[in-house]
Structures are given as structure tokens and as C-alpha cells.
Amino acid sequence: MSTTPKFIQLTDCDDMPPTRFNVDHIVWYMPPVKGRGSVVCVTQYGDSNEVRVDETPEQIDALLGVTEAPPSVIDVLREVMEWIACWSPNFSDDAEWQETKSRVDAVLAAARGEAQ
């Protein structure tokens, strides 16, 4: 079974047309010592070349899908519920709190695909 190579498009600093790079051939990338953008090291047939591009390392991270994803709503809700659970003895007699907690627990269970 073969896989289709993934390409990202980067803009050459030397006013050349944008170039598509096979992500499997990118060895490393970093900010340049001077100037803007990034220096990207690509390999092919055992040779390596360094290319200056306009994109920053952070932009290249995003194109490659290696940036940290923002927390999901489920993760945030779970953290909030864990925090509230520490304080729940203070709310244990509050009917409104019990109803809210039940609803949030149901939403979390549904998001995880659990039956109620």
C-alpha cells in the first residue's frame, strides 16, 4: 500500500514563484540568523539544500499540522468540573448546583459517546 506524499507550499525569499515541498524531505527549519522567514533544509537523493522562505517556523509548524491544538470544549468543561468538584462540598445542598452538575455530566458523557 503506498501513501500519497503530502506537500506544503512555501514562498521563496528571492522573489521566485512559491514552491511545493514534500514534507517527507524537510529535515529541519529554523529562523535565519538575519532577516525574516525561515531557513529550510530539504533532501533529495541523499543531497541536502537550504532554502530561504518567507514563512516563519511557526507558520511552517501550522502548515505541517504540528502546532498545539487549542483545547476542545470537552477538555475545558472537564477541567472546570474537576475544579468545581473540589468545591462541591460547599454546594452539595444547593439544588440548582446539583441540576447544573447533572446537565454538565450528561453533556460530557454524550460527547464521549457514553449512554446515559
SULLINBEL-V341985 format. One record per residue. N is the residue number from 1. SS is DSSP state (H for helix, E for strand, - for the rest). PHI is phi in whole degrees, -180 to 180 (NA if undefined). Layout:
BEGIN
n->(N | N)
ss->(SS | SS)
phi->(PHI | PHI)
END
This chain:
BEGIN
n->(1 | 2 | 3 | 4 | 5 | 6 | 7 | 8 | 9 | 10 | 11 | 12 | 13 | 14 | 15 | 16 | 17 | 18 | 19 | 20 | 21 | 22 | 23 | 24 | 25 | 26 | 27 | 28 | 29 | 30 | 31 | 32 | 33 | 34 | 35 | 36 | 37 | 38 | 39 | 40 | 41 | 42 | 43 | 44 | 45 | 46 | 47 | 48 | 49 | 50 | 51 | 52 | 53 | 54 | 55 | 56 | 57 | 58 | 59 | 60 | 61 | 62 | 63 | 64 | 65 | 66 | 67 | 68 | 69 | 70 | 71 | 72 | 73 | 74 | 75 | 76 | 77 | 78 | 79 | 80 | 81 | 82 | 83 | 84 | 85 | 86 | 87 | 88 | 89 | 90 | 91 | 92 | 93 | 94 | 95 | 96 | 97 | 98 | 99 | 100 | 101 | 102 | 103 | 104 | 105 | 106 | 107 | 108 | 109 | 110 | 111 | 112 | 113 | 114 | 115 | 116)
ss->(- | - | - | - | - | - | E | E | E | E | - | E | - | - | - | - | - | - | E | E | E | E | H | H | H | E | E | E | E | E | - | - | - | - | - | - | - | E | E | E | E | E | E | E | - | - | E | E | E | E | E | E | E | - | - | - | H | H | H | H | H | H | H | H | - | - | - | - | - | - | - | - | H | H | H | H | H | H | H | H | H | H | H | H | H | H | H | H | H | H | H | - | - | - | H | H | H | H | H | H | H | H | H | H | H | H | H | H | H | H | H | - | - | - | - | -)
phi->(NA | -100 | -110 | -80 | -65 | -99 | -119 | -123 | -101 | -123 | -99 | -67 | -69 | -94 | 57 | -87 | -61 | -56 | -120 | -94 | -111 | -72 | -63 | -71 | -103 | -85 | -89 | -159 | -153 | -158 | -67 | -73 | -62 | -133 | 95 | -104 | 79 | -147 | -108 | -117 | -102 | -120 | -121 | -158 | 53 | 85 | -94 | -127 | -132 | -104 | -124 | -89 | -128 | -73 | -69 | -79 | -56 | -66 | -68 | -66 | -53 | -63 | -64 | -82 | 78 | -105 | -76 | -68 | -75 | -64 | -63 | -77 | -59 | -62 | -62 | -66 | -60 | -62 | -64 | -62 | -65 | -65 | -65 | -64 | -60 | -65 | -102 | -59 | -58 | -72 | -111 | -59 | -93 | -88 | -62 | -63 | -63 | -62 | -67 | -62 | -61 | -62 | -65 | -65 | -59 | -65 | -64 | -62 | -63 | -64 | -66 | -85 | 82 | -93 | -79 | -94)
END
